[in-house]
């Protein structure tokens, strides 16, 4: 049975009006039923250990879930407990992290583990989790939801997309972060936060993508966005910066080369520049030294008294 979609939000405003309760009930029932049949067998879904959940969330940041899943067991085999990670050196964690990108995530995860151990245990609230080093609002909510099964709604890209389309007939790019969170909080079925949030993420991956695959979607007959037909707001184009011309490529290359220095002897600036093919960047003189200086300031590399760079010990 068709329902009238609630009013959509202004591009930077909050949702107006209440969610349609009948539509919300229908969406909840259809989505949770679909999840029971089609849930992804991600390895962290079998645990409620906050350490394992935090590792999974950090691994999955800006990384496909399948790729994070492949690294999950390997990382936990190397650092099986929060105490083991806290006792590790930055170099050990960075070496284990290679191939996953965004090396600062590895150091942030280690810092969070050290804070948990220093405090004698895990915080039990979103606010307490948020106070851990490197843990942002989303990650704090995710640990509270997926480890503690608290009725809190972590909102990632997939969650925002599914809820904006299904319940508001909107593109999530037209909602402010506060609006996305407000919709997620209102849509949460009490007592089912773990399954509901997992289901939203799976649906966003399988069907409700940036370019939606509506065929086979369990919400297609209940989705306010789909019901609008040709009047549905088009997905906003993705905006990405040029990777090859940014420093991100070279930052990752420096850490990767130093991680492969198994004898830990280090490399001076000239040898390191040659190893990462820094000349290909075609930057002004001195840019590579500046890059290394920033990496040192962020704790990703060390410089010894002989002028050799290595991973921090």
DOGU-797856 format. One record per residue (C-alpha): x, y, z. Coordinates in steps of 0.001 Angstrom, whole numbers, plus 524288, in hexadecimal, padded with zeros to 5 digits. Layout:
// DOGU-797856
XYZ/...
***
This chain:
// DOGU-797856
800008000080000/8059280D1B7FC05/808408171880683/80A3B825968057D/81891828BF8077A/81BB78328B8120D/8207D83FE080DDC/82E9E840508097E/83892848E781025/83ECC8553980B33/84CEF85356806DA/852C88581B813A8/8471F856E381CA6/8408784CD48252E/835DF84353820FC/828848496C82234/81CDA841CC8272E/81C458348182DBF/81FA2827CB82712/8139B820B18221D/811A18163482CA8/80B3F80C628236D/815F180DF381967/8206180CFE823EE/81A7F8006682936/81A0D7FAB581B82/828267FE8A818C8/82CBE7F8D7825A3/825C27EBF38235A/82A677EA888154C/8386D7EE4A8180D/83A3C7E5BF82411/833E47DA5381D11/83D057DC0681187/848C37DD0A81A8E/8453B7D01F820D7/846617C9C081378/8513F7D17D80CEC/85A767D6A981759/868C97D736813BD/871497CD9981B57/87AD47D7EA82016/884247D25D82A58/881B47DCE083492/8732A7D9FA834E2/8759E7CE2283D60/87B807D6088487D/8771A7E0068526D/884E67E2AC85730/886A87F181856CB/894F27EFFF852EA/891807E76D84752/8868B7F0958435C/88F757FC778443D/899C37F5A083BF0/88F507F24C831E3/88A2D800258316F/897918062C82FC3/89B357FC3682560/88EB37FF1981DEA/8906780DE181DD3/8920B811ED80F99/89462803A080C4E/88B0F7F9E08061D/885377F0838100F/88A387E49B808BC/898147E9D0808F9/896EB7ED2581765/891947DF8081A08/89D7C7D964813AB/8A65E7E12581CC7/89E4C7DF878292A/8A2B47D1E382D3D/8B0BB7D4C082965/8B13C7E10E831AC/8AB337DA4283D76/8B4987CEDD83C0E/8BFA77D8AB83D7D/8B90E7E0DE84822/8AEE47D7D084E52/8AB2F7E08A859C5/8AA507EEDF85CC5/8B5BF7ECE78661A/8BE0C7E71685B2E/8BB507F29185245/8BDEF7FC6885D13/8CB147F5F185FE4/8CF4F7F61F8519B/8D83F8001A84B5D/8D34B80951840D6/8DC6C8029F83734/8D6727F554839F6/8C8B97FA64837BB/8CC62801CA82B6C/8D2CC7F5BF82599/8C6A67EDB882828/8BE407F86A82254/8C4E07F8C281504/8BB877F755809A3/8B0377FD7781114/8B33080BD480E91/8B1E4817C68174F/8BCD081409820A1/8B89481DE882AC8/8AD12814EC82DA2/8B68C80AA88328D/8BCF68140383C16/8AFB4819158409A/8AB2B80B2D8433C/8B7648087784B24/8B57581513852DF/8A75C81157855EA/8ABCE803FD85AA1/8B5F380A4686379/8AB908134586938/8A282807C086C0A/8AD6380057872E3/8B17C80C5A87A9F/8A36480E5787F0A/8A2178003388350/897197FCE3879DB/88DE98012486F43/884B380CB587041/876868086587037/8704A8146086A00/870FF81B7485D0E/876988273B8641B/8812381F1786A86/884B08185C85DD6/8850F82578856FE/88F73829F0860A6/898FC81F6A85C10/8A3F4824708534D/8A04A8242C84507/8924F81F978476C/8887B82879840C4/879B58295284261/876C381EBE83864/88097814F983DCE/87C0E8174284BC9/86E1081485847C8/87229808A483FF7/8792A8027184B8D/86DB68056785488/864677FF5A84AA9/86C027F396845D8/873517F00B8525A/869CC7F44385CF7/85D3F7F351854DA/858EE8008A859F3/84DD080775852E9/856888113E84BFF/857248135B83D61/86461813FC8369B/8628981B4E829CC/86BFF8186381EDB/86A2E81B168105F/8621980EDD80E2E/8591E8114E819BD/856EA81F7B815E7/853CF81BBF807E7/84A028110F80B2E/842A9819128154D/84276825AE80D6D/83D1D81ECF80180/833F9814FD807C3/82DE681DBF8120F/82F5782B8E80CA5/8300C829D27FDF7/83C85831EC7FE8E/84A94830E77FA80/85332830A1806BA/85BAC83B7F8011A/84FFE8445B80369/85025841D581209/85928847A981C12/860AA83E42824F8/8575F841D383014/84BC783EC982762/851448318B8239D/8537682E30831DA/845D6832C78359E/83F8B82A0382B67/847E281E7382FA7/844608208283DEC/835E58217483ABE/8362E8156183217/83D4180C9683BC9/834A68012E8403C/8367F8002384F09/83DF47F40A85318/842827F0CD8454F/84DA77FA638435B/857D37F01B83FB0/84FA47E9518354C/849757F5E583044/856377FD3582E6F/85CC27F15682868/851557EFAA81F1F/851DC7FDE181AD3/860487FC89817BE/85E3F7F00A8101B/853067F5C18084A/85B07801C2804FF/865BC7F8EB7FFCA/85D027EF787F85E/8525D7F8467F2DF/851AB8064B7F7A3/85E8580A977F1BD/861DD818097ECC7/85C268130C7DFFD/8513D80AAF7E595/84E617FCAC7E1C5/840047FC497E4C5/83D447EF077DE89/83C3A7E5387E989/83CD37EF817F440/833DC7EB6A7FF6F/82F817F98A80132/82C397FC8A7F30A/81D707FC937F541/81EDE80471801DA/8295B80E1F7FDD2/8253381C677FD4A/8304881FA97F3D6/82C94814C17EA6A/81E4B818C07EB16/821CF826237E5C8/8262681FFE7D8FE/82BD982A267CFA6/829CC834B07D9F6/8331A82E187E37C/83F168368D7E67E/84ADD831E17DEE1/8567482CCB7E6A9/86055837907E8DD/86CDE835577E11A/878688308E7E8ED/8831F83A797EB0B/890B5834E57EC4E/89DCB83B7D7EBB2/8A885836EF7E282/8AFCA82C337E9B4/8BC0F82BDA7E169/8BEC783A657E2FE/8BC2483AA97F19E/8C5F4837D77FC42/8BE0F82C13800A2/8C46E823447F6A3/8D20F826FC7FAFF/8CEC78267680976/8CA4681881807E2/8D60B815137FF8C/8DFA281A03809CD/8D96C811F48149F/8D87B8061A80BAD/8E6F1806AB8082A/8EAF8808468165A/8E1F57FD2B81A74/8E9187F469810C7/8F63E7F7EF816E0/8F6EC7EB2C81E4D/9045F7EDCA823F4/8FF637FAD88292D/90B9E801E2824BB/9042180D2E81EF6/9066E81571812D7/90B788232F8114C/9033182D3280A16/909AF82B087FCE6/9087981C3E7FD6A/8FA8681D2380241/8F6E4826B07F763/8FC9881D5D7ED5A/8F5A9811AD7F353/8E84F818287F260/8EB3F81E697E518/8E8BB82BE37EAB4/8EDC2832137DE2F/8E13C82D947D797/8D9C2837547DFEE/8DFBE842A57D83D/8DF3584BAD7E3F5/8E7BF8575E7E787/8F4D8854D77EE13/8F39F852167FC82/8E5C584CB47FC21/8EA2683EF07FFAB/8F1918439E80B90/8E59284B3F80FB9/8DD5D83EFD80DFE/8E6A7837458169F/8E5F98420F820BD/8D738840FC82139/8D7F88323E82279/8E156833E082DF0/8D83D83D9C8347A/8CD02833DF83339/8D4FD828E283930/8D551820BB82CCD/8E4278210C82AE5/8F02A8238B83335/8FD2F829BA82F94/909488249C83683/9161582B9A8394D/91C138265E82CBC/911B082CA882452/90A878200382186/8FBD481EB88219E/8F501812E982765/8E7E180F6E82D35/8E6028145F83B2C/8E9D180AEE845EB/
***
